[in-house]
Amino acid sequence: MIRDWRFVILVLAALAPCDIAAQTATGQPAPTPVPAGWQWTTDGRVFFGFNYQLRKFTDFSAWESQNWITASGERPIARGTLRLASMFSFEPFTMRDIGSPQVFQTGEMFRGAPIIDYQHPHDLVMGLGAEYRRPLRRVTLRAGVDLVGTPTLGPPVFMHRPSAAEIPPAPLSHHHLDSSHITPGVVRGGLEAGAWRFEGSWFRGREPDSNRTDLDLGALDSAAVRVSWIRGAWSAQISGAYLKEPEAVTPFDAKKLTASIGRTGGRLAWLAAFGQKREVHGNLEAYLFEATLHATVGDIVYTRIESVAKDILDVGFHRGAFHRHRQSQIGALTVGYLRDVWRGRGGSFGIGADVTGYLVPANLEESYGSPVSFHVFARYRLPAKSGSASHVH
C-alpha cells in the first residue's frame, strides 16, 4: 500500500501547478458563511419513461424511473459552519432488481454475478453525513464524516453535474470516474486556499452489494486524494485513489486516476473528463465529453460523447486460471432534447427523448451487431428551496 500512495502523491505533485483542479460536490464555488440559525435546502429530480435497447439477438426494454432527492442544512457554530447533508433514491423500487437496461454498461454485481448491459439501481440511502468548515487566516479547514458519502475522488457524480443533470442514463464511464459517490463509511478532510482545494479521505473501498436498501458498513481500508481549482465559471480536478478489493467478483486491489475540467455559466454547461482503472487484469481508460445547452427558457439540448474500455468478454475473476482481460474500446454518442412544458412554485415538468449510437469494436460485433438505444421520458424537477427549517418537507 505504501507504493500505491507514493504513486498517487507523485502524480498529484507533478500536476498541481497546472490549472487542473476540482469541483465541489455540486460543481459550484465553496459556499459563503450563512446567517445565524439553520438554513435548509432541498432539491431533486424524477425521470419516468420508456427505455428501449436494440441489439443483435436480443432487444430489451423497460418502463422505469431514475430519481433522487436531497436535503441539507447548515448553521454557524464555534467560529465555523456545520453542514448536515442527505440524499435518497427510490430506484430500488422503481427499477428492476438488476437495474436499467443499457447496452455495454458494466459495474457491481447482481446475485453473485457481474452486471453486464444494465446500470444498477442506486441505493435507497445515497448520502448521509456532516461537514464542518472553519476559516483560519488565509485558509479554510474542512472535515467531514459520512455514514454514506463520497470520497475525494473524481468529478461530481453525473446527476449533480450541470452538464449531465438532464440526461437520464448514467455514462458508460460511470465506474471509471464517479461511481464512488455512494460509499458506506467516509472520513475526509482538507483545506481551501483561494481558488485551490486540497483534500484527502479514508473510506471503505468495496462497491455496494446488490441489496439496495441496507448499509454496507465495514472497515475503512482505502484512501484517496484530490487537488481542486475553481475560478468563476471554470472548475477542474485531478484525483487518485487506492481501493481495497472494490469489486466482489474480482478479489484484487485496484487504483483509480481521474482528471476533469468544465465550465458552468450562462446557458451552456460542459465537462471533459478522463478516468483510468488500474486493475490486476490491466488498465481500463475512459474519455468523456458532455454538454447541456438551455437554448431558450424551456428548451434544453444535450449530448454525451464517450470512448470507454470495457472487459465485457472476461469480466469477473476466473479462479485457478488467471489471465489478463481482453479489452473492448466502445464509443457512444448520445443526443437528446427536453422541453419544459410547465413551470411553477411546485417545480417544473418536462418531456424529452434521446438516442444513442455506438461504435462497436471488432471483438464484440458478433455479439452486439450495431446497437441503438432510445429513451422517451417525463422529467419532474423539484423546486430548489432554501430558507428556515419550516420550508423543508
C-alpha positions in Angstrom: 0.0 0.0 0.0 2.9 2.4 0.6 4.0 2.1 -3.0 0.4 2.9 -4.1 0.3 6.1 -2.0 3.7 7.2 -3.4 2.5 6.7 -6.9 -0.6 8.9 -6.3 1.3 11.6 -4.5 3.9 11.8 -7.2 1.2 12.2 -9.9 -0.5 15.0 -7.9 2.8 16.8 -7.2 3.7 16.8 -10.9 0.3 18.2 -12.0 -0.6 20.5 -9.1 1.0 23.7 -10.6 -1.2 23.3 -13.7 -4.7 24.8 -14.0 -6.3 21.4 -13.5 -8.4 21.1 -10.4 -11.7 20.1 -8.8 -15.3 21.0 -8.4 -17.3 20.9 -5.3 -20.0 18.2 -4.8 -22.3 20.5 -6.7 -19.8 21.9 -9.2 -20.0 25.3 -7.7 -17.6 27.5 -5.7 -17.4 26.9 -1.9 -20.4 28.4 0.0 -20.2 31.7 1.8 -20.9 32.0 5.5 -24.6 31.6 6.3 -26.8 33.7 8.6 -27.4 32.7 12.2 -29.7 29.7 12.7 -30.4 26.7 10.5 -30.7 27.3 6.7 -32.2 24.4 4.8 -32.1 23.4 1.1 -33.9 20.7 -0.8 -33.6 19.6 -4.5 -34.3 16.6 -6.6 -35.3 15.1 -9.9 -37.7 12.3 -11.1 -37.4 10.8 -14.5 -40.1 8.3 -15.7 -40.2 6.8 -19.1 -39.7 4.0 -21.6 -36.2 2.7 -22.2 -35.6 0.6 -25.4 -32.2 -1.1 -26.2 -31.9 -2.5 -29.7 -29.1 -5.0 -30.2 -28.3 -8.2 -32.1 -30.1 -11.3 -31.0 -31.9 -9.7 -28.0 -33.7 -6.4 -27.7 -34.7 -5.4 -24.2 -36.8 -2.6 -22.8 -38.3 -1.3 -19.5 -40.7 1.2 -18.1 -38.7 2.7 -15.2 -37.8 5.7 -13.1 -34.5 7.2 -12.2 -34.9 9.6 -9.2 -33.1 11.3 -6.3 -33.9 13.9 -3.7 -31.5 15.8 -1.4 -32.0 17.8 1.8 -29.2 19.7 3.6 -28.9 22.3 6.3 -26.2 24.4 7.8 -25.6 26.9 10.6 -22.7 28.8 12.2 -21.1 27.0 15.2 -17.8 27.6 17.1 -16.5 30.2 14.6 -17.2 27.9 11.7 -20.1 26.3 9.8 -21.7 22.9 10.4 -23.4 21.3 7.4 -25.7 18.2 7.5 -26.5 16.6 4.2 -28.7 13.7 3.0 -29.6 12.1 -0.3 -32.1 9.4 -1.1 -33.3 7.4 -4.2 -36.3 5.2 -4.7 -34.7 3.3 -7.6 -34.7 0.1 -5.6 -38.5 0.2 -6.0 -38.8 1.9 -9.4 -36.3 -0.2 -11.4 -35.8 -4.0 -11.8 -33.6 -5.6 -9.3 -30.8 -5.9 -11.8 -31.3 -2.3 -12.9 -31.9 -0.2 -16.0 -31.2 -1.8 -19.5 -28.1 -0.1 -21.0 -26.0 -1.7 -23.8 -22.3 -2.1 -22.8 -22.8 -0.9 -19.2 -20.9 -2.8 -16.5 -20.2 -2.4 -12.8 -21.1 -4.0 -9.5 -22.9 -7.4 -9.2 -26.3 -9.0 -9.0 -26.9 -12.3 -7.3 -23.2 -13.1 -7.2 -22.5 -12.4 -10.9 -21.1 -9.3 -12.7 -23.7 -6.9 -14.1 -23.5 -6.6 -17.9 -25.7 -4.4 -20.2 -27.5 -2.9 -17.1 -27.0 0.1 -14.9 -27.6 -1.0 -11.4 -30.2 0.8 -9.2 -28.7 3.3 -6.8 -29.1 2.6 -3.1 -32.0 3.9 -1.1 -29.6 5.9 1.1 -27.2 7.7 -1.3 -25.8 10.1 1.2 -25.9 10.8 4.9 -23.2 12.8 6.7 -21.9 16.0 8.2 -19.1 18.5 7.5 -17.5 21.3 9.5 -15.7 24.3 7.9 -13.7 26.9 9.8 -11.8 29.9 8.3 -8.3 30.2 9.7 -6.3 33.2 8.5 -5.8 32.7 4.7 -7.2 29.2 4.5 -10.4 27.4 5.4 -10.2 24.0 7.1 -12.7 21.3 6.3 -13.5 18.0 8.0 -16.4 15.6 7.4 -17.8 12.2 8.4 -20.3 10.2 6.3 -22.3 7.2 7.1 -22.8 7.1 3.4 -20.9 9.6 1.3 -18.4 10.5 -1.4 -14.6 10.1 -1.1 -12.3 12.7 -2.5 -12.2 11.0 -5.9 -13.3 12.1 -9.3 -15.6 14.9 -10.6 -19.0 15.4 -9.2 -21.3 12.5 -9.8 -23.3 12.8 -13.1 -26.7 13.6 -11.5 -25.1 16.7 -9.8 -23.2 17.9 -12.8 -25.0 20.8 -14.7 -23.6 19.3 -17.9 -25.5 16.0 -17.2 -28.3 16.8 -14.8 -31.0 16.4 -17.6 -29.7 13.1 -19.0 -31.5 10.1 -17.6 -28.9 7.3 -18.2 -25.6 7.0 -16.4 -22.4 7.4 -18.5 -20.7 4.2 -19.7 -17.7 5.7 -17.9 -19.5 5.9 -14.6 -17.3 3.2 -12.9 -14.1 4.8 -14.3 -15.0 8.3 -12.9 -17.6 8.8 -10.3 -19.1 5.5 -9.1 -17.8 6.0 -5.6 -20.4 8.6 -4.8 -22.3 6.0 -2.7 -19.6 4.8 -0.3 -20.6 3.4 3.1 -18.2 4.9 5.6 -16.1 8.0 4.7 -13.8 10.2 6.8 -12.5 13.2 4.9 -10.6 16.5 5.4 -8.7 19.2 3.6 -8.1 22.9 3.2 -9.0 25.7 0.8 -6.6 28.5 -0.1 -8.1 31.0 -2.6 -9.3 29.0 -5.7 -7.4 25.9 -4.6 -8.6 23.0 -2.5 -6.5 20.1 -1.2 -8.5 17.1 0.1 -7.9 13.5 1.4 -10.3 10.8 2.5 -10.3 7.4 4.2 -13.1 5.1 3.3 -14.4 1.5 2.6 -13.3 0.6 -0.9 -15.8 -2.2 -1.7 -18.7 -1.3 -4.0 -22.2 -1.6 -2.6 -23.8 -5.1 -2.8 -27.0 -6.0 -4.7 -29.2 -5.3 -1.6 -30.0 -1.6 -2.3 -31.8 -0.9 0.9 -29.2 -1.7 3.5 -26.0 0.0 4.7 -22.8 -2.0 3.7 -20.7 -0.8 6.5 -17.2 -2.2 7.1 -13.5 -1.4 7.8 -12.1 1.8 6.3 -9.4 0.3 4.1 -9.0 2.6 1.1 -7.8 6.2 0.6 -8.0 9.0 -2.0 -6.5 12.4 -2.6 -7.7 15.3 -4.8 -6.5 18.7 -5.9 -9.2 21.1 -6.9 -9.4 24.5 -8.5 -12.4 26.8 -9.1 -12.4 30.2 -10.6 -15.7 31.8 -11.7 -17.5 29.5 -14.1 -14.4 27.3 -14.6 -13.6 24.3 -12.5 -11.2 21.3 -12.8 -9.8 18.5 -10.7 -7.3 15.7 -10.6 -7.5 12.8 -8.1 -6.2 9.4 -7.3 -7.2 6.5 -5.1 -6.1 3.1 -3.7 -9.1 0.8 -3.5 -9.2 -2.4 -1.4 -10.9 -5.1 -3.4 -13.6 -2.8 -4.9 -15.4 -5.5 -6.9 -16.7 -8.6 -5.0 -16.3 -10.7 -8.2 -12.6 -9.7 -8.6 -10.8 -10.2 -5.3 -7.9 -7.8 -6.1 -7.0 -4.3 -5.1 -7.2 -1.5 -7.7 -6.2 2.1 -8.3 -8.0 4.9 -10.0 -6.9 8.1 -11.6 -9.3 10.9 -12.8 -9.0 14.3 -14.2 -11.7 16.7 -15.4 -12.2 20.3 -16.5 -15.5 22.1 -17.1 -17.4 25.3 -17.3 -20.8 26.2 -15.9 -22.1 29.6 -16.9 -24.9 31.2 -18.8 -26.9 28.8 -20.9 -24.2 26.2 -21.5 -22.6 23.7 -19.1 -19.9 21.3 -20.3 -17.4 18.8 -18.8 -14.4 16.9 -20.3 -13.1 14.1 -18.2 -10.6 11.2 -18.2 -10.6 8.2 -15.9 -8.4 5.2 -15.6 -8.9 2.0 -13.6 -5.7 0.1 -12.8 -6.6 -3.5 -12.1 -4.6 -6.7 -11.9 -6.1 -7.7 -15.3 -4.9 -4.5 -17.0 -5.7 -0.7 -17.2 -9.1 0.4 -18.4 -9.4 4.0 -19.7 -12.4 6.2 -20.4 -12.8 9.6 -22.1 -16.0 11.7 -21.7 -17.4 14.9 -23.0 -20.9 16.0 -22.2 -22.8 19.3 -22.6 -26.2 20.7 -21.8 -27.5 23.9 -23.6 -30.5 25.8 -22.4 -31.4 27.1 -25.9 -34.4 29.0 -24.6 -36.2 29.3 -21.2 -37.9 26.0 -21.8 -35.8 24.2 -24.5 -32.9 22.1 -23.4 -30.5 20.2 -25.8 -27.8 17.8 -24.5 -25.1 15.5 -25.7 -22.7 13.0 -24.4 -19.7 11.5 -26.2 -17.6 8.7 -24.7 -14.8 6.3 -25.5 -14.6 3.6 -22.8 -12.5 0.5 -22.4 -14.6 -2.5 -21.1 -13.6 -6.1 -20.3 -17.0 -7.5 -21.1 -15.6 -10.7 -22.6 -13.8 -11.6 -19.4 -15.5 -9.6 -16.7 -15.1 -11.1 -13.2 -12.4 -13.5 -11.8 -11.8 -17.0 -13.1 -10.4 -18.9 -10.2 -7.4 -21.1 -10.9 -6.9 -19.6 -14.4 -5.5 -16.1 -14.1 -5.2 -14.1 -17.3 -5.3 -10.5 -18.5 -8.8 -9.5 -19.6 -9.4 -8.7 -23.3 -10.4 -5.1 -23.7 -13.1 -3.6 -25.9 -12.9 0.1 -26.7 -16.5 1.2 -27.1 -17.7 4.5 -28.5 -21.0 6.1 -27.7 -22.8 9.3 -28.9 -26.0 10.5 -27.2 -28.1 13.3 -28.5 -31.3 14.4 -26.6 -33.9 17.1 -26.3 -36.1 18.2 -23.3 -38.9 20.6 -23.3 -40.2 22.2 -20.1 -44.0 22.3 -20.6 -44.8 23.6 -17.1 -43.0 25.7 -14.5 -44.3 27.0 -11.2 -43.7 27.2 -7.5 -44.1 23.5 -7.2 -41.2 22.8 -9.6 -41.0 22.1 -13.3 -42.3 19.3 -15.6 -40.8 18.4 -18.9 -41.0 15.9 -21.7 -37.9 14.6 -23.5 -36.3 12.0 -25.7 -32.8 10.9 -26.7 -31.0 8.4 -28.9 -27.6 6.8 -28.5 -25.5 5.2 -31.2 -22.4 3.1 -30.6 -19.0 2.4 -32.2 -18.6 -1.3 -31.7 -15.1 -2.9 -31.6 -14.4 -5.9 -33.7 -14.3 -8.4 -30.8 -18.0 -7.5 -29.9 -19.5 -7.2 -33.3 -20.7 -10.9 -33.4 -22.5 -10.5 -30.0 -23.9 -7.0 -30.3 -24.1 -6.1 -34.0 -25.0 -2.4 -34.4 -26.9 -1.5 -31.3 -29.0 1.7 -30.7 -30.6 3.0 -27.5 -33.8 5.1 -27.2 -35.4 6.9 -24.2 -38.7 8.7 -24.1 -39.4 10.2 -20.7 -41.1 12.8 -18.5 -39.0 14.7 -16.0 -40.2 16.4 -12.8 -37.7 18.7 -11.1 -38.4 19.7 -7.5 -38.0 23.4 -6.8 -34.7 24.2 -5.2 -35.8 25.6 -1.9 -33.7 27.3 0.8 -34.6 29.0 4.0 -35.6 28.1 7.5 -36.3 24.6 8.7 -40.1 25.1 8.3 -39.6 25.2 4.5 -38.4 21.6 4.3 -40.8 18.8 3.6 
